[in-house]
């Protein structure tokens, strides 16, 4: 059952709201803001080590995750947090991260969306083990541009009412609320904040069993950092480009349109030396809709797995996503019912495959397209409509490499020095035609 309790706090506020489309390279300081109204942040608590009850104050590895209610934890970071943000609590659940089902993820999305109707941002707490999957699920499904921040802890919270030595939970909770309230990640989708680092949901992964700096984004690094009330975001997920166009920014994965039991069933199969094909066959016979292969290198699987894969496609209509067990880098290509997961690690590819096959169960081409667009968004400044700024071609003018000019309603780019010569098409690019001519200017 969901327990919702509103808390209000007393002091004047500070929080910066950014102009999102110029977000890269900006840094914010909550302390510098001079708004009179405090932002509202709702915490949706699901449990994990952050809510862990340890057997002693010095017990970092022996504890019961998901034991302490969020209300109690919030009390601990008072009154400091209330100087900046008004905070609500929704106790969604209180257990380890690994036990949550996709049906509960479906409900979590709806709860987060509901909270964002009122709140300026949401913090979701969870165990760190599958936090990256919570984060990517929310990133792909929440239909709001407001900040959603995932956090948790690597050390349990307390033991018999006393804080565990060096517990990271209080700082992570405090920082996440500040981050969500600051609006610094508006239009970023879901981000993960732990150990003072901000990571994109798509990129982040847990990389160590016990270290407090366990979260890494192997392909791209963190988005930014929190130092006290200073928040810096040095880069942004590519999705931020479509912030001004709500329809383009939203994914099609609107949870209000499907029931929890409509979700496609997908699994992951790991590859290793001489791997057998039985796991693929068993999943296919069990009726799964999709399988992600965690292949070697750029997605390779064993001969036995390949045989089982062909059979699963032909006889059971299973859709595959091919990813890598290396933890970083791209898998390209794909064919028919085998979709390249690009730079999504297997557990992220599985989330997208689940959603893709739920919303386009009979259209593998569409699912593959979503892997390329939603799963692998790219910054692309070449689409910016700034063509008007270029001059039209002038005979006798000298153009140097890189200059762009209009000629006969076609925009050309000079490849070499050009002078007094009408552009001729010789390039292969779609948009920019290439002018090739000898260097004639002196
Ligand atoms: C869990 O994921 O629930 C346990 C581990 C953690 O929270 O760090």
Boltz pocket constraint, residues with backbone or C-beta under 6 A from the ligand:
constraints:
  - pocket:
      binder: B
      contacts: [[A, 47], [A, 48], [A, 49], [A, 50], [A, 65], [A, 95], [A, 96], [A, 97], [A, 98], [A, 126], [A, 127], [A, 128], [A, 129], [A, 130], [A, 152], [A, 153], [A, 154]]
      max_distance: 6.0
